[in-house]
Every structure is written in C-alpha cells, then in structure tokens.
C-alpha cells in the first residue's frame, strides 16, 4: 500500500469519525449562496505572494514566486521550475488545456456557482466547464483500493452553522497551484472552511498539508465577489471559445456577459 493510500485512510478516519452524526447536524435551512462568484485576488494561489517583502523590487511579475513551506528537496525543485519558466520552458500543465485540478481550481480567475442540496454541494466552474462535487451525506472517503488520484480528488463535507467544512484527498500529483508552477504531491490533503462573510463576498480558508513536500501546513485564504450581472458560460479550452483570437491576432479578454 502506498503512503498516499495509507494517508487517505488516516485522513478519512480522523475527519469523519462519525459521518452519520455530521449528516444529522446539517442545517434545516441552508445558507443562500445563489449567484455567480468570481475570485477577488489575482491569479496566484496565495495572494500573500504579492505583499511578501521577498518579492518586492522584482523586475516583473514573471520573477515573482510563492513561498510554500517546502522541504529542501521540493524547494530545490521549485527554484528550478521558476528558472525554467523564465527561460521559456512552460511549467504550467494548463498551457496544453489540461485541467487545473484541485486545489488550484478554487483560485483560478474564472467565475463559479454553488448549488446546495441536502446530500451534496455542487460547484459549477466556468473554466473548462468543470464540476466539483462535495458530498455532505455522511459518506467517508473511498477505500484505498477503490480510488485512483483524480484532478478534483474526493471531497466530503459537513455544515457547522453557515460554514461548509470540506475535506479533500485523492488529488493528482502532476498538477500545480498556479502559473508559478508551484508543485504538490499526490498525498496533498486539504481542509476548507467556506462561508459567506457579507452580502457580496464569500470566503474560503484552505489548510493544506503535504507530508511529502511540506514541512508544515500551509494556510491560504481566498475571497470571491458576487457578480449579480454575470452568468456561467461555456468554456472549451481546446476550441479557445472563451478567449477567441481577433483578426488582428490579439486575444479577447473574455466573452461578453
């Protein structure tokens, strides 16, 4: 049994020790998350990268890096990735239209919708027309021999008042956090606390553990703005139908909403 599969089972046991009790604790009235939400911060996984003093005075945004709590081996790999990026060697798998995967998809600069049902929360993403399912029916994560790492991983959750607490495991190890190409292993484990903090803003506090790559948990907080006049549109990366190329060779910034 791989370390990932052992870790998956341990996470499931620790976070969902009483799944039926969590199901029974679901609120009788769910919070109102209707509408289209768009990430407030720029396209870096941890917005603190923009204010980190170690990133100040750089020549361009291309020189900016994040500072995940990598161990020495993974820090060296990340530094090499950054050098490759500057040399024109792409390190972002989405450049070839592959899905960004979790946890990155919760930070991409494209809108999303939340559909709340008694047994699950479905997140409809505009980017690549992806769908994320968070099961709140009391189930546990699959057994080790029933699951293969996937782009979205496997998410289970429960409600604590108006806060959705989500536990995600089983994410692929060949995706990255963002355009900086910051990496994670296939043993990455994420716990989110998602709630509406105002009439116009949603908040997602993400605590990320990676026993292979990190020396400690990494906490990243993202916010999303309500866009009352927007709607989710089709986005097929292979056709580039969201950012079409204009006759002059430039690219549209997005479809008209």
C-alpha positions in Angstrom: 0.0 0.0 0.0 1.4 3.4 -1.0 2.0 6.2 1.5 -0.7 8.1 -0.2 -3.3 5.4 0.2 -2.4 5.0 3.9 -2.7 8.7 4.4 -6.0 8.8 2.6 -7.4 6.2 5.0 -6.0 8.0 8.0 -7.5 11.3 6.9 -10.8 9.8 6.4 -10.8 8.2 9.8 -9.7 11.4 11.6 -12.0 13.8 9.9 -15.1 11.8 9.5 -15.2 9.7 12.6 -18.9 10.0 12.9 -20.3 10.6 9.4 -23.9 9.9 10.2 -23.7 12.4 13.1 -22.4 15.0 10.7 -25.3 14.3 8.3 -27.8 14.7 11.1 -26.2 18.0 12.1 -27.0 19.5 8.7 -28.9 22.8 9.0 -32.6 22.7 8.4 -32.2 25.8 6.2 -29.1 26.1 4.1 -27.3 29.4 3.6 -28.1 31.5 0.5 -25.1 31.2 -1.9 -27.0 31.9 -5.1 -25.4 33.8 -7.8 -22.1 33.9 -9.7 -18.9 34.4 -7.7 -15.5 35.4 -9.1 -12.2 35.3 -7.2 -11.2 38.7 -5.7 -7.5 38.1 -5.8 -5.1 37.8 -8.7 -4.1 34.6 -10.3 -1.6 33.4 -7.7 -2.6 30.7 -5.3 -1.6 32.6 -2.2 -2.3 36.3 -2.6 0.3 37.0 0.1 2.9 36.4 -2.6 2.1 40.0 -3.8 2.9 41.6 -0.5 5.8 39.3 0.6 8.8 41.5 1.1 11.0 38.9 -0.6 9.1 39.6 -3.8 9.4 43.4 -3.6 11.6 45.2 -6.1 11.5 42.5 -8.7 11.8 43.4 -12.4 8.5 41.9 -13.4 5.6 39.7 -12.3 7.3 36.8 -14.0 10.1 37.0 -11.4 7.6 36.6 -8.5 7.4 33.4 -6.6 5.4 31.9 -3.8 6.8 30.6 -0.6 5.1 27.4 0.2 6.6 25.6 3.2 8.6 23.2 1.1 11.2 20.9 2.5 14.7 21.3 1.0 14.2 18.7 -1.8 11.0 20.3 -3.1 12.3 23.9 -2.6 15.2 23.0 -5.0 12.7 21.6 -7.5 10.5 24.7 -7.3 13.5 27.0 -7.8 14.4 25.0 -11.0 10.8 25.3 -12.2 11.0 29.1 -11.8 14.2 29.2 -13.8 12.6 27.1 -16.5 9.6 29.5 -16.6 11.9 32.5 -17.2 13.8 30.5 -19.9 10.6 30.0 -21.8 10.1 26.4 -20.7 6.4 26.2 -19.6 5.8 24.5 -16.3 2.0 25.0 -16.2 0.1 21.9 -17.4 -3.0 24.0 -18.3 -1.0 25.5 -21.1 -1.8 22.4 -23.0 -5.5 22.5 -22.0 -5.2 20.0 -19.1 -7.5 20.7 -16.1 -6.0 22.8 -13.4 -7.4 20.4 -10.7 -7.7 20.8 -7.0 -6.8 22.8 -5.1 -5.9 25.3 -7.9 -9.4 25.4 -9.4 -10.7 27.3 -6.4 -8.3 30.2 -7.2 -8.5 30.5 -11.0 -9.8 33.9 -12.3 -13.0 32.5 -13.7 -16.5 32.5 -12.1 -18.3 29.7 -10.3 -21.7 28.9 -8.9 -22.6 26.9 -5.8 -25.6 24.6 -5.9 -26.6 23.4 -2.3 -28.5 20.2 -1.9 -29.2 18.2 1.3 -26.7 15.5 0.3 -24.1 17.5 -1.6 -22.8 20.9 -2.7 -22.0 21.1 -6.4 -19.6 23.8 -7.6 -20.1 24.7 -11.3 -16.9 26.2 -12.7 -16.7 28.2 -15.9 -13.1 27.2 -16.5 -13.1 24.2 -18.8 -16.7 23.6 -17.8 -15.5 21.7 -14.8 -17.8 20.4 -11.9 -16.8 19.8 -8.3 -18.9 17.6 -6.0 -18.7 17.9 -2.3 -20.6 15.1 -0.6 -22.4 16.0 2.6 -24.5 12.8 3.0 -22.2 11.3 5.7 -20.1 9.1 3.4 -16.4 8.6 4.0 -13.6 8.7 1.5 -13.3 5.6 -0.6 -11.2 2.7 0.5 -7.6 2.7 -0.8 -8.3 0.0 -3.4 -11.4 1.9 -4.7 -9.8 5.2 -5.6 -7.3 6.5 -8.1 -6.0 10.1 -7.8 -8.0 12.5 -10.0 -8.0 16.1 -10.9 -10.7 17.1 -8.5 -9.9 14.5 -5.8 -12.6 13.3 -3.5 -14.4 15.8 -1.3 -16.6 15.2 1.7 -18.1 17.9 3.9 -20.4 18.9 6.7 -22.1 22.0 7.9 -21.1 24.0 11.0 -23.8 26.6 11.1 -23.4 28.6 7.9 -19.9 27.3 7.3 -19.2 24.4 4.9 -16.2 22.3 6.1 -14.7 20.3 3.3 -12.1 17.6 3.4 -10.4 16.7 0.1 -7.9 13.9 -0.7 -7.0 11.8 -3.7 -5.7 14.7 -5.9 -3.3 14.1 -8.7 0.4 14.9 -8.2 1.0 16.3 -11.7 -1.0 19.5 -11.3 0.3 22.7 -9.8 -1.0 25.5 -7.6 -0.9 28.3 -10.2 1.1 29.9 -13.0 4.2 29.9 -10.9 4.2 26.1 -11.3 4.4 25.6 -7.5 4.0 21.8 -7.1 2.3 19.4 -4.7 2.5 15.6 -4.3 -0.4 13.1 -4.7 -0.6 12.9 -1.0 -1.7 16.5 -0.6 -4.7 16.9 1.8 -6.9 20.0 2.0 -9.4 21.2 4.6 -11.6 24.2 3.6 -13.9 26.4 5.6 -16.2 28.1 3.1 -18.8 30.7 4.2 -20.5 33.9 3.1 -18.9 36.8 5.0 -21.0 39.6 3.6 -23.8 40.1 1.1 -21.2 40.5 -1.7 -18.3 38.2 -0.6 -17.6 34.6 0.0 -14.5 33.3 1.9 -12.6 30.0 1.6 -9.9 29.3 4.2 -7.8 26.5 2.9 -5.4 24.5 5.2 -3.1 22.3 3.0 -0.9 19.5 4.3 1.5 17.6 2.1 3.7 15.1 4.0 5.9 14.6 1.0 6.6 18.2 0.0 5.8 20.4 3.1 7.4 20.9 6.5 4.2 22.3 8.0 0.6 23.1 7.0 0.0 26.0 4.6 -3.0 28.2 5.2 -4.3 30.3 2.3 -7.4 32.4 2.4 -9.3 33.4 -0.8 -12.3 35.6 -1.2 -14.9 35.7 -4.0 -17.0 38.6 -5.1 -20.7 38.3 -6.1 -21.3 39.3 -9.7 -25.0 39.9 -10.0 -25.0 40.6 -13.7 -22.9 37.6 -14.7 -23.7 34.1 -15.7 -21.6 31.0 -16.3 -20.8 30.4 -19.9 -19.4 27.5 -21.9 -15.6 27.3 -22.0 -13.9 24.7 -24.1 -10.1 25.2 -23.8 -9.4 23.1 -27.0 -11.6 25.5 -29.0 -10.5 28.6 -27.2 -14.1 29.7 -27.3 -13.9 31.9 -24.3 -10.8 33.9 -25.3 -11.1 33.9 -29.1 -8.3 35.3 -31.3 -9.4 38.5 -33.0 -8.5 39.3 -36.7 -5.5 41.5 -35.5 -4.0 38.5 -33.7 -4.8 39.7 -30.2 -6.9 37.6 -27.7 -10.2 38.6 -26.3 -10.2 39.0 -22.5 -13.4 37.1 -22.2 -16.9 36.7 -23.6 -19.5 39.5 -23.2 -21.6 38.8 -20.1 
